[in-house]
Amino acid sequence: MADLTLYGIPTCDTCKKAQKALAAAGHAVTFRDVRMAPLSPAEIDELVTEFGTAIINRQSTTWRSLSDFLRESEADAQLAAQPTLMKRPVIRGPDGLTLGWTPEIAAGYGA
């Protein structure tokens, strides 16, 4: 199976669920904690280019605590300031990036 990188935070239940399912499906999964190893500007740009504003989790408590200035800023500035605003998980696989952990995404990885 493919080597995958899962971007998220260790306390995220969806990230834990995805990581467990991917490992059970035979994937070698590298977990990247975006708090401990923040995304580089190039990585942020790639995610915003791929997913647009969908990369920002506007349902999170982090979003609700943002200043008006940050709420009005671009997605790349928001992710640079608060990495946990990223919707999770983002999975990097051989076919590109996926966002979230839906049944369709899980099936695409054989999980």
N, C-alpha and C positions, 0 to 999 in steps of 0.2 A: 504494500500500500504506500501511498504518498506521504512524504514528510510535510507537515503542516505547521504553521505558526498561528497561534490563537492569541489575539490581543484583547486584554481585558483587565479586570482587577480580581484578586483572589477571593474577595467577599461576595462577588456576584454569583447568585444561584444559577443563572442561565449559563454563565461561563463554566461553572463547575459541571453542570449537566452536559454541555457540549463537549467538554474535554473528556469526560468519562465515556460518553457515547463514541467519540472519535477513536479513543484508545481501544475500546472494546471491538470496534470495527477493523482494528489492525493498523491504524495510522500511528506514525511516530509524531507526537504532538509536542511542540515547544511552546510553553506558556510565556507570554510577555506581559508583565505587570506594567501598565502604562503610568502608574504612579511612581514606581521605583525606577523605571527606565523610560522616561518620557519620550514621546515621539519626536523625531527630528523635524525641522522645517520641511525637508523634502518628503518625509512620510506623511506629515499633515497635508501637504499639498496634494499628494497622491490620493489620500482618502477623500478630500474635498472634491477633487476632480472626478473621482469614481462615483461618489455617492451624493454629492451636493450637500444641501442643508439637512438631508436625511441622516447624516452622520451625527447630528446633534440631538441628544435626548432631552427634549423639552418637557418631559414628564418628571424629571429627576429633582431631588431636593437641591442638588447643586445648581440647576438652572434657576430654581425659584429664589435662590440666595444671591444670584448675580446682580451686579449693579446695572442700572439702566444703560450706562455706557457700554458695558460688555454685551448686554442683550441686543443692542443695536449694531454691534460690530459684526464683521464677517466671521464665517464659521472657522476659518483658519486661526484667527485671533482668539476666538473662544476656546478652541482646543489647545492652543499654546498656553493660555492662561489657566485653564482648568481641564486637564486631560481626562478627568472622569466624566466630562460632558459627553464623551463618545458613546454612541449606542454600542451595545456589546452583545455578543462577541463579534469582532472582525476576524475572519479567518483567511489567511493567505495560503493558497494551495497552488498546485501546478497550473491550474486553469485561471488563476487570478484571485480576486478578492470577493468575499461574501460578507454581508452584514446581517447580523441577527442569527437566531437559531429557530427557524421554522421547520415544519415537517418536510417541506420541499428541499430546503438546504440540507437537512439531515439525510434525506434520501439520496441527494447528490453525492454525499460522501459515504454512502453505504451504511449509514448508522441508523 
